[in-house]
Amino acid sequence: MTDISKLLARPGHLASLPRLVVFDWDGTLADSTGRIVTAFQEALTSVDHPPLPDESIRGIIGLSLVNAIAELFPEAEDRFREALAQAYHRCYFANEEPVALYAEAEALLKALAETGCLLAVATGKSRRGLDRALAQTGTADYFHHTLTAEQTRSKPHPEMLEGILDFTGSRPTDTWMVGDTDFDLLMARNAGTYAIGITHGAHPRERLAAARPDWLIERLAQLHGESGDDGRQAKESAVSNTPREPGTHPAV
């Protein structure tokens, strides 16, 4: 178990922080998976559908809303899917309580920005939802570019990440994609970037590991080798200690 800053110094691994770090939003920087699940359950009730297991809803977080509903209800009629999508937007935006960042998120963004890293967001949220969250958290100025699933194809298709690479003039081999779902990790692999999974969000460790990320971490501070509040060094576990070029694991 080593922190990621030490892993970077090993032969065969990145020699320094990347030029670009792209973050997912919900469940990665923002502690918001619970409010998504609650809004989805409320939306189901409003269209007279029984609730689903919370884990089923957590499992589709990261996809665009259209793709998420299609995943949960593959046999449903279009009018039901459209009604559910509209109900979800109503329920989600009715909650005016500001979204909360994970405790280490802003400190990490500041630390990475001070090193000269470019920062970006790639999210399955709506544009309206992301803009509101950035305003509520006061973090918009950290990011050089943000893209949502309303503007590109849904994860795990690489279009969203490729759009950020193009905008920032970054190479896949100089880029980390950090996310809490296997959709994030598969998008990273499809785009040829490094894929870093974080286990404090929507998808469990086992599901993230099955997507074969370059690293799995438990806390955001591990991305910059910071210590936790109790003084213990933040730790991470590599899925594989074998060095590789990003994107060389075939997508599944």
C-alpha positions, 0 to 999 in steps of 0.5 A: 500500500503506497500513496499515489505520489510515491507510485508516480516515482516508480519506473514505468509509471508517470514521472509527475502529476499529469497536465490534465485531471478530469473529475466526475462530479456526483459521487467523486467531488460531490457527496450527492449520490444520496440526493440523486437516489431520493429524487429518483424514488420520488419521481417514480412515486409521482408517475405511479411506479413502485420504488426500486431498490436503492442499489439499482438506482446507484448502479445507473448513476453516471449515465445520462438520464435518458440512458439511465432510465433506458437501462432500468426500464428497457421494455418501457414505452417512450411516454413512460420514460419521458414522464419519468425523466421530467418527474426526476428533473422536477424532484431533483431541482425542488431540493434547494439545499446546497450540494456538499463537497467531500471534505477533501475535495476543495483542498485537492482542487486548490493543490492541483491547480497550484501545481499547474494542472489543468482541471475539468469536469465530465459528468452525466448531469444536466448542464443546469444541474452542474452549473447550479452545483458549481455555483453552490460550491463556489468551485467553477473557477477551478475548472478550465472546461466542463462537459455534461451528458446533454452536450455529448454522448453518454459515458462510457462513450469517449466523446465527452472526455475527448471533447475535454482533451481537444479543448485543453490541447491535452494528450490522453497519456498526460491525463487522469480521469477520476470517477466513482463509477465503472462508466467513468473508468470505461470512458477513460479506457475508451479515450486512452487516458489513465483511469482512477476509481474512487470507492466513496461514491455510487459503485462498490469497489468490486464493480470498479475493480472489474473495470480494471482501472489503473488505480483504486483510491479511497480518498481524494487526498490520495491523488496528491499524497496528502495525509488524513486529519488523524495524521496517517498517510493517505493510502491507495491500492493499485489494481495492478502493479504492472506498468502499462500505457493508458487505455491498453486494457480493452473496454468491456 
